[in-house]
Amino acid sequence: MRPRFLLDENMDRAIQRQLQRLNSEIDVKLVGDGEVPPRGTSDPDILMWIEHNDYILVTKNRKTMPKHFNEHLADGRHVPGILCIRKSVTMRELINILYLIWYASDVKEYWDRLVFIPL
């Protein structure tokens, strides 16, 4: 099964559009879209949502998300994965990285992992 992505609310919608242009089968949502958590949802609630809906979170939140991630796991919870975006990555690089993850990875490769990208 291929990974699905939830972009946090601070991500550019152009990332979503470009990924879907590369392949319309890529399931990528943006926080605030109709069927996902609304803008302003707390980090712990986002983690609960991705756990229940099997989406990998893509976020620029490098300050508080690692703390919430560790607390989530300490509570016996799980996540399909979190991809924290480094400051230095360009939009083009990010789109290419996400496409490669979608194309070449199994959904379980990121299970309970927080990965900073690019590596």
N, C-alpha and C positions, 0 to 999 in steps of 0.2 A: 504494500500500500504506500502511496506517495504522501509526503508531508503536506500539510495544509498550514497556512500562515495567517496569523492575526497581527496586523500592524498596529502599534500603539497610536494614540491620537495625535502625537507630535510628528508622525511620519507624513511624508508628502504623498498625496493620492496618486501622483504621477507614477510612483513605484508600483502601485496596484495595477494601474492601466498598462504600464510597459510590460509587466510580467504576463498579464493576460493577452497582450499582443504577441508575445513570444510563443505562448501556448494557451489556448482558451481553456484547457483542462486544469490549469493551475487554480487551486482554490485559495484565494487570498482576499481577506476582508480587512477593513479598517475600523478601529474602534469608533463607534458613532453610526456605523451603517445599521440599517434596520434590525437585522437579526442577531446582532452582537451587542456587547455591553455599550451603554451610552458614554459619550464624552464625560470626563470627570469621575468615572468609576475608579475606586481605590485599587491600588496594586494588589492587595490580598484578594479582592473580589475578581480582578482580572485573572489571577492565578487559579481561583476556583473555576472560573468559566472555561479556561483553556483545558483544565484537567477533565472537566465533564464533557467537553466538546471536541477533544483531540486536535487542538490547533497549537502549533509552535508560535510563541510570542516573539515578535521582532520589535525591539525597543532601543531607544537612545538613552534610556534611563539607567545610567551606569552607577548612580549614587545610591538610590534606595532599593532598586529591584533586587540586587544580590542579597541584601538583608532580608527582604520579604521572601525571596526564594528559599533561603536557608531556614527561615521560620516555618514556611510551608512544609518543607521536607521533614523538619523536626517534629511537626505535628502529625507525622505519619501519612501525609498527603503525597501526591505525585504530580508531575507535569510532563507533557509531551516534549518539552524543551523550551529554552529561552535563548534567543540570539541577541546579544547586546552589541550594538553597533559602535565601533570606535569613532572618535571625532574625525580622524583622517580619511575615512572612506568617502569616496564620491558617490553620487547617485548611480552613475553608470556601473561602478564597481559593485555596489550593493545589489543592483538588479542582476548582474552576472552571477554573483555569489548565490543569491537566492534561487536563481534558475538552476544553477549547478546542484545545489542541495536538493531541490525538487526533482530534478532529472536523475541524479545518481544515488540518492539516499533512500533508505527505507525509513519509515516513520519512527521506528523504534531506536534508531541510531542516536537520537537526541534525548531519549527518555531520561528524565530526572537530571538533565545536564543544563548548565548555563555556560554558553560558549561566547567568547568575544570574537567578533569578526571585523576585519579579516584576521585569520589566525596569526 
